[in-house]
Amino acid sequence: MISSTTEDLDVRRAGRDMHAFMTELFPICRSISGEGLRRTLRMIEERVPIEIHEVVTGSTAFDWTVPNEWNIRDAYIMDGTGRRLVDFRSSNLHVMSYSRPVRARMTLGELRPHLHTLPEHPDWIPYRTTYYREDWGFCLSDRVLRSLPDGEYEVCVDSTLEPGHLSYGELLLPGETAEEVLISCHVCHPSLANDNLSGIALATELASRLRSTVPRFSYRFLFLPGTIGSLTWLARNEAVLGRISHGLTVACVGDPGPMTYKRSRRGDADIDRAAAHVLGHLDEGHRILEFSPYGYDERQYCSPGFNLPVGSLTRTPHGRYPEYHTSADDLSFVRAEALGDSLAVYLSVIDVLEGNRVYRNLSPMGEPNLGRRGLYPSVGGTDAATSQLAMLWVLNQSDGLHDLLEVADRSGLPFRAIREAADALLEHGLLEEVASR
Ligand code: ZN
């Protein structure tokens, strides 16, 4: 999709910038509440002016309740000689997220039910959470577990689990119309890169680019803790939901796998057509998945009570790569180049949403004489043959019933070529816009 060298260089630079931002965010111990989450939101705020909302513990969001706030200072498993065998300071994945405070001495047998490993990847630390069931646990490599001798251990989780707040970030960029595009990402994972610092970095970059334009749609960016964050936002914003015309959840956009689009629950919303069109014109492979009620916060946006047109645009989806939710999803697993390519795809989808319109051909009795109007041989940046063919398609299909995206799909031409052809025809008075279908 990247047609010019300038754009290519631009997204490459953006890919490196996004990777650098992820590197800054990586060490922070995030969860669905707490100081790590707040610090992350403040770092996003340094780049784009999000508003940080704080929702008090005990607030309800439909069938859910905002839990106690979790904070952690330290955690370890120590042997009799005072050596830390498992140490939160070396990786925040070592502590199961939302572990309640613990200080105890116990045998390996007593400790074992609280230890989580991945025997199939003996050097990786798994990522585990216990948000809604009070518990505690440690995650460690299977190799370390197998090296632990019998004996007594000192166990410490220096955490607090107390009434506080859930935090989330929101930014509304006003466009020409009040109709909105929702861009949502989760911000609750600790030191994990692809899922989902990559989404945070890409959403921040998109927001920063859209800020310097006046788009047709208004763009609402949400940086939320997964599930409880989106539910809380939905519960507090029911009045604005009718304005959401298109939406995407951003996740897993830095791995080397091909782009994947998961359709909204509606399946044929404009966002579904736009994403499928853009992915269909990529040089690399791609996947289109039907909707399923599993995944990221599209689960909430697409629940039947809302049924918002929100799809999920990722590279390799959650759970489909072995590094997912393990210490191997680190900064070396995500590539600046993949981040840049993902950004280019997002920008192309936005270009389709922004540029899609319905027109009527004002000279529909046969083909209008394009040569007489100077519309041959070339228009804009696409080559002459493509631009000529694109004009013929737009003229032929513009009967007030088909939008430009349908014209692009039917012709097999990229949307950009169709949009440029429509612009040239508009300039020569051959088309008029039809308000809506
Ligand atoms: Zn995840």
Boltz pocket constraint, residues with backbone or C-beta under 6 A from the ligand:
constraints:
  - pocket:
      binder: B
      contacts: [[A, 189], [A, 195], [A, 318], [A, 325]]
      max_distance: 6.0
